[in-house]
Amino acid sequence: MLLGIKDKDKRRVGLFIEFKRKQYAHQYDTYKIEDFINGICPRKDYSRLARGKRMEENAIYDVFLQKLGYEYNYDDAVLSTITADERDILKLLEDENMTAFHMAVRALIGRLENYKEYALESVLYDALQMVLDLELNEKEFYELLIRFPMLDEIAREICGYFILTYIYRYESEDANTDWLKKAGLHSLTALCNQFRILNLKIRWEEYYDATIYCEKLWEQSLRSQNRWLMYHIQIARLFIVLKIQPSDFEKYANEVLENPVLSEGKEDPYTYEFYHVVGLHYFIERDYEQAWHYFIRAMHNEKYFFPEIVFLHHMMTVLEDKELPEEFREQRDIGKEYEVYKPIYRYFILKQKGENLHTLENYLWNHCCQSLDEFYPKWVMRDIVRTELAWISYQTKDKGRLEAFDRRYN
């Protein structure tokens, strides 16, 4: 048996007490702070406890927990078993063994059913329920963020994986490196989480920080001999080189081509990301024949259909002799995950259908220009829109909108 609440747990318990008090305050008047703390501690002391500051007296925590209908779990044998289960789950996540991960999470949830009266175990139970389906929805994302600081170190690594994946997938407007630090996500140490943080830094165009972070992660992956992570980092590094060291891009791309994982892992989504970034390089270099070749290959993964179809349509404007393969000509609906492409994709559909130049120009100006900052990389999409405006102005002999675009974005 533990003699008292561990100092490292006091912060988590304090946050839990305030979290539950706020929940109950929405239902019961007696959970206003003044009523809740009456006869237990001064308002100043409760304010410190609620912010996660450590209080010396264990009894204060126990009294508040009891008032909320919970206890602190003092049984070190139970805690050790839960910790061992968490370590196993994190290892499965690191290995990307999602089938076994799902089974292990479900098994731990079953065991935690017996400990839901304990404060911290109840938080872990709720958090694991949210990651059970392997993909968070918006409500689960925010609910998990609230509970994140109340989790133990290993559980934060597990749940952080899904929070970071959600941020990358749905490009949360508020998120940046400072936000990650404030949320406690930037300090995650699992290699799978560091890799996600690296990709976010690249997405946010924080190339200097991304370069340093990438090299440190590369060294860790070498020490761990995690060959799949090494392969993925090589591909992520190409996005940095694409922007800050383009003259060396082909050298680094050839390193990926020489990596045996590329030929072994044809269904690995990062292989399609490799095709995408190489196509992007050649697109920026105006080597459209090579770009076309790699974009077509990338499009066989659903994730890259919409960016690549936009690039292909644009190259058809420039080259004129190119035609889309038959399998990619049918108009597709755009789901939430790819909504950022909706305006420019719709523009090219209108163009493909033969819409008049005046309508196309207005659509570019009123819709596509308004969403330019949402794209990654931003400078590439700006070049696409400008080229389309130039194509229109060449035929209409009216450069008004083209010149207005240059004044706004150059």
N, C-alpha and C positions, 0 to 999 in steps of 0.2 A: 504494500500500500504506500502511496505517496503521502508525505507528511503535510503537504500544502500545495496550493496551486503553483505550478512552475512559473517563474518570472516571465519566461517567454510566452506563456499562455495568458498572462494577465491582460496584455493588450487586446488579444483576441476576445477574451471573455468580456472585457469592458465594452468593446465595439458591439458584441452580441447583445449585451444588456440594453444599450441605447437603441439598437436596431429593433429589438422586440418591443421595447417601451413605445417607440414611435408607431409600430404596427398596432399595438393595443390602444394607443391614444386615439386612433381613428374610430375605435369602437366604444371605448369606455372613458368617461370623464375622469375617473380616478387615476388614470395614467398620465395626467399632466405632471410635469416635473415636480412641482411643489407638493402635490399629493403623494407622488411616487417615492420621493426621498424623505418625506416627513418621518422624523424619529430615527433615521438611519445615518445620514451624514449631511454636512452643509452643502449648499448649492455649489459653492466653489469646488469642493472635493468631487462632487458628482460630475461637474463639467470636465474635470481632468480625467476621470475614469471613462467618461463617454467618448473622449478623444483618443482613448487607448493609452493614456499615461498610467504608469504602474503605481498602484496603491500598496502599501506595506501590509495592511490588515486583510487576511484572507476572508475574514468573517463578513466584510462589507460585500464582497462578491457573492458569497453564499446566500446572504440575506436577500439581495436583489434577485438572484436567480430563483430562489424559492418563491419570491413574490410573483415571478413570471411563470412559475410552474415548471422550472427546470432545475437541474443539478450540475455540478462539475464532476466529471468522472475521475475519481481518485485511484481507480484500479489500474496499476501499472502493467499488469499482465494483459488485460484487455487492450490497453493502449498500444502495447508492443505488437500484438497480433494485427491490429488495424494498420499500424505503420508498415509492417511487413507486407501486408496485402497491397498497400498503396505503392510500395516500391516495385512489386511485381507488375502492377498495372502501368506504372510509368515506364518500366522496361519494355513492355509490349507496345506502348505508344511510340517510344524511341525507335523500336524495330519496325514500326508501321504494320504490325500484325493486328489489324483492326478486328478481325473475327474473334481472335482470342481476347483482345482488349474488351470487346463488348461482353463476352461471357464472364470475364473476371470482374468487370464493373457490376454486372447484374448480380453476381455471387456476393460481392461486398455489400451491395444495397440490401440483399436479403439478410445478411448478418447484422447490419446496422438497424434493421427493424426492431431488434431487441434493445437498442440503446438510444431511442429517439427522445427519451426523457432527459438525456444529457445534452447540455447546450451545444458544445462544439461538434459532437457526433451528429446532432440534428442538422447542423449547417452542412456537414460533409454529405449526409444523406440527401439533402435537397440539391446540392451541387452535382452529385453524381447522377441524379435523376435527369438533370438538364443535359448532361453530355452523353447520355445513354444512346441517343439516336444519331450521334456522331456529327451532327450539324445543328447549330443553334438557330432558332428563329429570333426575331427582333426582341420579343418579350423576354426570352430566356437569356439573351445577351445582356440586357440591362439587369435582370435579376441576378445573374451570375457575377456581374461586376460589383454589385452591392455586397455580395457574400464573399467575394475574393479575399479581402483583407482579414476575414475571420477564419480562413482556412489555414491548415498547417503548411509547412514549407513544401512537402511533396505534393499535397493536393493542389497547391497553387500552380505547381509545374503542370500537373495534369489538366486543370481547368484553364490555365493560361494558354495552352495549346489551342483550345477551341475559341477562346476570346480573340487571340491574335489572328486566327484563321478567319473569323467573322469580320474583323476590321479590314483585313486585306481584301476579302471577297466583296464586301459591300462598301468599302471606301468611306467609312464614317467621317463626316465633315469635321468633327471636333478633334480628331486624332492627329497627333504629331509626336515627335520624340518627347517633348516636355510633358505632354498628356500621358504618354506611356510611363514616364518616371513618376508622375504624380499618382497614377493608378497602381504603381508597384509592379508593372509588367516588364519594365526595362531591365530589372535586375534578375529576371529569370535565367537560370543557368543550363537547363536541359538543352542539348544541342539542337533538338527539333524546334525549340522555342527561339533560340538564338538565330536559327536560320530564318524563321518567320520575321523576326525583328529586322534582320538584314534586308529582306525583301521589302519591308515597309519603308526603311530608310531610302532604298532605291526608288520606290514608288513616289516618295515625298521629295525626291531629287536632292537629298542631303548627301551629295556624292563624297564630300571630304570625310564625313563621319562614316559613311558606308564603306569607304576604302579601308579605313583603319579597322572597323568592325569585321569586315570580310577577311582581312589578313589574320586577325586573331582567331576567328572561327576556323579558317583553313588550317592553322597550326593545331588547333584542338582536334579537328577531324583526322589529321595525319597521325596524331598520338593515339587516337582511339581506333585507327585503321577502319573507320566507317566508310567503306568505299562508295556506298550510295550517296552519303552526304557529301563526300568529296566531289563526286560527279555533279551533284546539284549546285554546290558552291561554285564550281567552274562555270556553270551556265549563268548563275546569278552575277558572277563577276563580269561577264560579257556586257551586261547592261551598264555597269559602271564605266568600263573601257569604251563603250559606244559613245559616251558623253565626254569623258575627260581625256581619253587617250586613243582616239579612233585610228591613228596610224598603226597601232599595235593590235587592232581587233582581230585580224586574220591569224596572227600568231597564237592568240589565246583560243580562237575558234578551232584551230588545228589541234590544240591540246585536247579539246573535247572530242574531236573526231578520232583521236588516237586512243581515247579512253575505252576499254573493252565493254564498259557498262552500256555505252551507246548502242552497240550491236546486240547486247544481251537483253536490254530493257525496252523493246520496241513499244510496249504498252505503257511505259512510264510517262506520266504527263509532262515531266520535265524534258523529255525528248522532244515533244512538240513545242515546248518553250524554246528549246535550242533552235529549232527550225524558224520559230517566230523572230527571235532576236537576230539571227543571221540574215533573215529576209529583211528585217528592219535596217540592218547595216547597209546592205546593198541598195535598199530603197533610198536611204539618205545619200549614198554615194552616187545615186542616179544610174546604177547598174541594174536597170529594170528587168533584164532577162534573168539574171541570177535571183533577184528579189522575187520575181514571179514564180520561179521554180520552188523556192523555199516556202513561200506563203501558201502555195497549193498543197504542199506536204503538211503544213501546220493545220490547215483547215479540216483535216480528217479527225481532229480533236475538237469537240463542240466548244470548248473554252475559247478557241481562237477563230471560230467562224466569223464573228462580227468584225473584229479588227481587221482580219485579212481580207474580207470581202470589200471593205472600204478601201483598203490599199489597192486591191486589184481593180476596182472600178476607177480609181484615180489614175492608175497606170494605163488604163484603156483610153483615158482622156489624152494622155501624153503620147502614147505609142500609136493609137488609132487602129493598128492591125491586130490587136489582141482581142480575143473573145473568151468569155467565161466558159469553163467546162459545163456541159449540160447539167450535171448533178448539182451545180451551185446557182443555177439561174432562177429557180423558183423563189418567190418572195417568202421570207420567214417572219414569224412573229418574234418580237424581242421580249424576253422575260426580264424580271426585275434586276437580275444580276448584270445584264448587259444594256440597261436603259440608257447609259451614257452615249451609246452608239446610235440611238434612235433617230436624232435629227439628221446626222450626216448620211446614215443608211437610207432614210426616207428620201433625202435629196437625190441620191443616186438612183433610187427606184423611179422617182419622177423623171429623171433624166433619161433613164433606160426606156421609159414609156413614151418619150418624145414630147414632154411638156415644153411650153414656149419659154424662150430665154428670159423674158421679163419675170415670169413666175419663179423660175429657177433662181434668178438673182435675188429676188425678194426673200425667197425661202432661206437661201444661204445667209443673208444679212439678218433676218429677223429671228431665225432659229439656230442655225449652226454657229454663228458668231457668238451667240449668247452662252454657249456651253463649252467654249474652247478650253477654259481653265480646268474643266473636269477631266480632260483627257490625259493619258500618259503614253508616250512623252508629249508634252504640250506643244513643243516647237514643231514636231512632225505634223500634227493636226492643223496647226496654223498655216503650214506650208501647203497642205492639201486644199484648205479653204481658199487661200490666196490664189493658187493655181487655177481653181475652178472659176473664181471671179475674173481672173485674167483671160481665161478661155471664153467666157461670156462677153467680156468687154471687147475682145478682139473682133468678135462677130457683130456686136451692136455699135462699135465705134464710140461707146460711152464709157469713160474711165472713172466716172464719179464715185461709184461704190468702191472700186479698186483703190483709188487714191485715199478715200476715207479709211479703208481698212489699213493701209500702210501708215497713215497718221496715228491710228489708234494702237497698233500693235508693234510698230518699229521704233 
